[in-house]
Amino acid sequence: MSGRVFVAYTGGTIGMLATDEGYAPVPGAFPDAVRRLLGDFEGEIPAFEIEEFDPILDSANMRPADWNCIATTIADRYDDFDGFVVLHGTDTLAYTASALSFMLEGLRKPVIVTGSQIPFSRVRSDARRNLIDALLLASDFSIPEVGVVFDDCLYRGNRATKVSASDLNAFRSPNYPPLA
């Protein structure tokens, strides 16, 4: 597998671990877990570098300043990677994808936004599949735009909307067909 992908872990359910207070993000834990668990797929998925935001962001509290930080992170690394993945909480994932699609004009590389309904640390999580799909699509130059990947579908970033808080098929694009 060719291509090199930058993964920005901003926060969200995807990286949460069980704590005494319930599921919560634990700084540093998620990037290490991803490297360990996806290491078995070396050669089948693109090489990737993962960076955790500090602080880890709660998507329910995302603001335009956070979108600007994500866009700046991508712009700063644009020449060093073949594609980008933004791991995000699902509450405002569609808003962030839409904002990024307008902020990152003239893209020649894919920016794929994804998350999960169930934490990566759970056995029946959708996180692993969503992340692998995002990595594979981010390494493909034929998608030079912002997209949302969820439950085996790729949606145009500024056309996706969250339709369920509990179903694994949580996003749709009612006014535009899926890209893949």
C-alpha positions as CSV (number, residue, x, y, z in Angstrom):
1,M,0.0,0.0,0.0
2,S,1.4,3.3,-1.0
3,G,0.7,6.7,0.3
4,R,1.3,8.4,3.6
5,V,-1.6,9.7,5.7
6,F,-1.7,12.3,8.5
7,V,-4.3,11.5,11.2
8,A,-5.5,14.3,13.4
9,Y,-7.2,12.9,16.5
10,T,-9.4,15.7,17.8
11,G,-11.4,13.7,20.3
12,G,-14.8,12.0,20.4
13,T,-16.3,8.6,21.2
14,I,-13.8,6.9,18.9
15,G,-10.9,7.3,21.4
16,M,-12.7,7.0,24.7
17,L,-11.8,4.4,27.4
18,A,-13.8,3.1,30.3
19,T,-13.0,5.1,33.5
20,D,-14.6,5.3,36.9
21,E,-16.8,8.1,35.7
22,G,-17.9,6.2,32.5
23,Y,-16.3,6.5,29.0
24,A,-14.0,9.4,28.6
25,P,-10.9,10.4,26.5
26,V,-7.6,9.5,28.2
27,P,-4.8,11.7,26.8
28,G,-2.1,9.6,25.0
29,A,-4.0,6.3,25.1
30,F,-5.8,6.3,21.8
31,P,-2.9,7.0,19.4
32,D,-0.9,4.2,21.1
33,A,-3.9,1.8,20.8
34,V,-4.3,2.6,17.1
35,R,-0.7,2.0,16.4
36,R,-0.8,-1.4,18.2
37,L,-4.1,-2.6,16.7
38,L,-3.5,-1.5,13.2
39,G,0.1,-2.6,13.1
40,D,-1.1,-6.1,12.1
41,F,-2.3,-4.5,8.8
42,E,1.1,-3.1,7.7
43,G,1.3,-3.3,4.0
44,E,-2.5,-3.5,3.6
45,I,-3.2,0.1,4.8
46,P,-1.1,3.2,4.1
47,A,1.6,4.4,6.4
48,F,0.2,6.9,8.8
49,E,1.2,9.4,11.5
50,I,-1.3,10.1,14.2
51,E,-1.3,13.3,16.3
52,E,-3.6,13.9,19.3
53,F,-4.9,17.4,19.8
54,D,-4.1,19.0,23.2
55,P,-6.6,19.4,24.7
56,I,-8.8,16.6,23.3
57,L,-11.9,18.4,22.0
58,D,-15.5,17.6,22.9
59,S,-17.4,17.8,19.6
60,A,-20.5,19.1,21.3
61,N,-18.4,22.2,22.2
62,M,-16.7,22.7,18.8
63,R,-16.5,26.3,17.6
64,P,-15.2,28.0,14.5
65,A,-11.9,28.5,16.3
66,D,-11.6,24.7,16.5
67,W,-12.3,24.3,12.8
68,N,-9.6,26.9,12.1
69,C,-7.2,24.9,14.3
70,I,-8.0,21.7,12.3
71,A,-7.6,23.4,9.0
72,T,-4.3,25.0,10.1
73,T,-3.0,21.6,11.2
74,I,-3.8,20.2,7.8
75,A,-2.4,23.2,5.9
76,D,0.9,23.0,8.0
77,R,1.4,19.4,7.0
78,Y,-0.1,19.5,3.5
79,D,3.2,19.1,1.6
80,D,4.4,16.2,3.7
81,F,1.4,13.8,3.3
82,D,-0.7,12.2,0.6
83,G,-4.0,12.5,2.5
84,F,-5.5,13.4,5.8
85,V,-7.9,11.9,8.3
86,V,-9.7,13.9,11.0
87,L,-11.0,11.7,13.9
88,H,-13.9,13.6,15.4
89,G,-16.8,13.2,17.8
90,T,-20.0,12.6,15.9
91,D,-22.2,15.3,17.5
92,T,-20.7,18.0,15.2
93,L,-18.7,15.9,12.7
94,A,-20.9,17.0,9.8
95,Y,-20.5,20.7,10.7
96,T,-16.7,20.4,10.8
97,A,-16.6,18.5,7.5
98,S,-18.7,21.2,5.9
99,A,-16.6,24.0,7.3
100,L,-13.4,22.3,6.3
101,S,-14.7,21.9,2.7
102,F,-15.0,25.7,2.4
103,M,-11.8,26.5,4.4
104,L,-9.5,24.2,2.5
105,E,-10.0,25.5,-1.0
106,G,-8.2,24.1,-4.0
107,L,-7.5,20.7,-2.4
108,R,-5.5,18.2,-4.5
109,K,-5.6,15.6,-1.7
110,P,-8.3,13.9,0.2
111,V,-9.4,15.0,3.7
112,I,-11.6,12.3,5.3
113,V,-13.5,13.0,8.5
114,T,-14.8,10.1,10.6
115,G,-15.5,9.0,14.1
116,S,-17.5,6.2,15.7
117,Q,-20.7,5.5,17.7
118,I,-18.9,3.0,19.9
119,P,-15.4,3.6,21.4
120,F,-12.4,1.9,19.7
121,S,-11.7,0.0,23.0
122,R,-15.0,-2.0,22.8
123,V,-15.1,-5.4,21.0
124,R,-18.1,-4.5,18.8
125,S,-17.0,-1.0,17.9
126,D,-17.5,0.6,14.5
127,A,-14.3,2.6,15.1
128,R,-11.8,0.2,13.5
129,R,-13.8,-0.2,10.3
130,N,-14.4,3.6,10.0
131,L,-10.7,4.3,10.6
132,I,-9.5,1.8,8.1
133,D,-11.9,3.0,5.5
134,A,-10.8,6.6,6.1
135,L,-7.1,5.6,5.8
136,L,-7.6,3.8,2.6
137,L,-9.7,6.6,1.0
138,A,-7.2,9.3,2.3
139,S,-4.4,7.6,0.4
140,D,-6.4,7.7,-2.9
141,F,-5.7,10.9,-5.0
142,S,-8.9,10.5,-7.0
143,I,-10.9,12.1,-4.1
144,P,-9.4,15.6,-3.8
145,E,-12.0,17.0,-1.4
146,V,-13.4,16.8,2.2
147,G,-15.4,13.7,2.8
148,V,-17.2,11.9,5.6
149,V,-16.7,8.2,6.0
150,F,-19.1,6.3,8.1
151,D,-20.5,2.7,8.0
152,D,-18.9,1.8,4.6
153,C,-20.1,5.0,2.9
154,L,-18.3,8.1,1.7
155,Y,-20.3,11.3,1.6
156,R,-19.3,14.7,0.3
157,G,-18.2,16.7,3.3
158,N,-20.6,19.6,2.8
159,R,-23.6,17.4,2.1
160,A,-23.5,14.9,5.1
161,T,-25.7,15.1,8.1
162,K,-26.1,13.0,11.2
163,V,-29.4,11.2,11.3
164,S,-28.9,8.9,14.4
165,A,-27.3,9.2,17.8
166,S,-27.3,5.4,18.2
167,D,-27.3,3.6,14.9
168,L,-23.9,2.6,13.3
169,N,-25.3,4.0,10.0
170,A,-25.5,7.4,11.6
171,F,-24.8,9.7,8.6
172,R,-26.6,10.3,5.3
173,S,-26.5,12.7,2.4
174,P,-30.2,13.3,1.6
175,N,-29.5,15.8,-1.2
176,Y,-26.5,14.3,-2.9
177,P,-25.7,10.6,-3.6
178,P,-22.8,9.0,-1.7
179,L,-19.4,9.3,-3.4
180,A,-18.6,5.7,-2.7
